[in-house]
Amino acid sequence: MFTPFELRAVVEEYLEWLDTYRTPNEDKPTTADVLARCLSLPGASAGECNFDTAFTPRPLVERVPARADWPEAAKNPLP
């Protein structure tokens, strides 16, 4: 379960990254970036901001199998 500080840090970091979408040389936020943001929040502490900065998830394409009916499934069913 995430603390309120962790949730806020993740959402703020994500929204800030979205604002820079398609900006040249803009890097995706890392776990260390989210941890730093969390620790910078008023009232936050290391106990409230417990991110594993060594964690790197496998790419989504490796974790979620492709759909057999893609791209047909992505079409809008509405006329």
trRosetta pair geometry for C-beta under 8 A, 3 or more apart (Angstrom, degrees):
i j d omega theta_ij theta_ji phi_ij phi_ji
2 6 4.2 -127 -168 88 99 125
2 7 5.0 119 121 -55 129 85
2 10 7.6 -42 -158 -2 155 137
3 6 4.7 98 51 5 76 101
3 7 7.1 -143 91 -3 41 86
3 48 4.9 -143 122 -162 165 74
3 49 7.4 -97 55 -70 132 43
3 50 7.7 94 -2 17 120 93
4 7 5.7 -54 -146 38 33 112
4 8 6.2 33 157 -19 66 107
5 8 5.9 -56 -147 38 29 110
5 9 6.3 29 155 -20 64 108
5 38 5.3 91 147 -160 98 92
5 41 5.3 -178 -144 67 96 146
5 43 7.5 -144 -85 95 122 88
5 44 4.5 131 -146 -109 145 106
5 48 4.4 59 31 148 146 115
5 49 5.6 -82 119 -69 126 84
6 9 5.8 -56 -146 37 30 111
6 10 6.4 29 157 -19 65 106
6 34 8.0 49 -154 156 70 111
6 38 5.8 10 -99 -119 51 137
6 48 7.3 -156 -34 156 84 68
6 49 6.1 156 -78 -119 80 57
6 50 7.3 -47 -77 39 132 65
6 51 7.0 153 -130 -59 109 95
7 10 5.9 -56 -148 35 29 109
7 11 6.3 22 158 -13 65 110
8 11 6.0 -60 -146 41 29 107
8 12 6.0 24 160 -15 66 112
8 38 7.6 127 74 -113 85 72
8 41 6.3 92 94 -105 132 154
9 12 6.0 -58 -140 41 26 107
9 13 6.1 24 161 -18 64 111
9 34 5.2 108 138 -173 110 76
9 35 7.6 72 157 -88 153 16
9 37 4.4 144 -148 100 96 103
9 38 3.6 -46 -59 -73 161 79
9 41 6.5 -108 -68 -31 95 128
9 49 6.9 66 -15 -123 159 109
10 13 6.0 -60 -145 38 25 108
10 14 6.2 23 157 -18 63 111
10 34 5.7 26 -90 -146 61 129
11 14 5.7 -58 -146 38 28 111
11 15 6.2 24 159 -16 65 108
12 15 5.9 -55 -142 39 29 107
12 16 6.2 30 157 -19 64 108
12 37 6.1 -167 85 170 119 142
13 16 5.8 -55 -148 37 28 111
13 17 6.4 30 153 -19 63 107
13 29 4.5 111 167 -143 115 171
13 33 5.9 128 -142 124 134 105
13 34 4.9 -95 -3 -97 166 78
13 37 5.3 -164 -65 11 106 162
14 17 5.7 -57 -150 36 30 111
14 18 6.4 33 151 -22 65 104
14 29 7.1 -104 -76 28 47 140
15 18 5.5 -48 -147 32 35 114
15 19 6.7 43 151 -25 62 100
16 19 5.7 -49 -157 26 34 116
16 20 7.1 16 152 -6 62 106
16 29 7.7 84 74 -60 104 130
17 20 6.1 -69 -157 43 36 101
17 21 7.4 70 143 -62 64 74
17 26 7.5 146 -149 156 70 117
17 28 6.4 48 -150 -140 141 54
17 29 5.2 -104 -62 -18 133 104
18 21 5.6 -9 -162 -35 45 113
20 23 4.3 -65 -177 18 81 136
20 26 4.3 -178 142 -144 123 156
21 26 7.7 -125 -93 84 17 148
23 26 4.1 67 78 -26 100 133
27 30 7.8 -13 139 -32 118 93
29 33 4.2 -127 -160 83 86 143
29 34 6.0 92 151 -50 123 85
30 33 4.8 109 50 0 67 99
30 34 7.3 -133 98 0 42 85
30 53 7.6 53 140 -153 104 84
31 34 5.7 -54 -150 38 36 110
31 35 6.2 39 151 -21 68 105
31 51 5.2 -174 -177 155 97 124
31 52 6.8 -39 177 86 153 50
31 53 4.7 177 106 -123 113 51
31 54 7.9 -69 72 18 150 21
31 55 5.9 107 -66 60 162 88
31 56 7.8 -118 -10 -77 124 60
32 35 5.6 -51 -145 37 32 114
32 36 6.3 35 155 -20 65 104
32 53 4.7 60 -75 -141 78 120
33 36 5.8 -54 -149 35 29 111
33 37 6.5 28 153 -17 63 105
34 37 5.7 -53 -149 36 33 111
34 38 6.3 37 152 -23 65 105
34 51 5.9 136 94 -89 107 169
35 38 5.6 -54 -148 34 31 114
35 39 6.3 26 157 -15 65 107
35 49 5.9 119 -149 158 67 113
35 51 4.3 -132 -77 50 99 127
35 53 5.9 -54 -9 -75 151 106
36 39 5.9 -57 -146 39 29 108
36 40 6.4 27 154 -21 63 110
37 40 5.7 -62 -150 36 31 111
37 41 7.1 47 150 -39 63 92
38 41 6.0 -42 -164 4 36 114
38 44 5.7 -176 158 -167 66 153
38 48 7.3 -163 166 111 109 86
38 49 3.5 146 125 -124 127 124
38 51 7.0 144 15 -15 150 120
39 44 5.6 -157 -130 112 28 125
39 45 7.8 34 -129 -146 74 13
39 46 7.1 18 -107 -80 109 58
39 49 5.1 -131 -63 59 69 165
40 44 7.2 18 53 49 22 136
41 44 4.2 80 67 -23 92 129
41 49 7.9 151 31 -68 110 127
43 48 7.8 15 126 28 76 171
44 48 5.0 -134 -150 83 68 129
44 49 5.4 48 177 -34 117 118
45 48 4.9 91 49 11 69 101
45 49 7.0 -175 87 12 31 91
46 49 6.2 -73 -132 58 28 88
46 50 7.4 74 163 -80 60 71
47 50 6.9 -6 -163 -54 28 108
51 55 7.8 -115 172 32 78 120
52 55 4.2 75 97 -21 108 113
57 63 7.4 -21 169 -43 107 147
58 62 4.4 -87 151 82 119 131
58 63 5.5 139 83 -50 107 99
59 62 5.0 90 66 5 79 103
59 63 7.3 -167 96 -3 41 92
60 63 5.7 -68 -144 43 37 104
60 64 5.7 -12 175 19 78 111
61 64 7.1 -63 -116 56 23 79
61 66 7.8 13 -150 -59 82 90
66 70 6.0 -99 178 27 91 141
67 70 4.2 112 69 -34 97 101
67 73 5.6 -47 125 22 154 150
69 72 4.9 -78 170 63 85 110
69 73 4.6 93 104 -41 105 105
70 73 5.7 -50 -87 32 56 106
70 74 6.6 48 -140 -18 76 106
71 74 4.9 -48 -170 32 76 119
71 75 7.2 93 137 -40 80 83
72 75 6.1 -40 -167 2 42 115
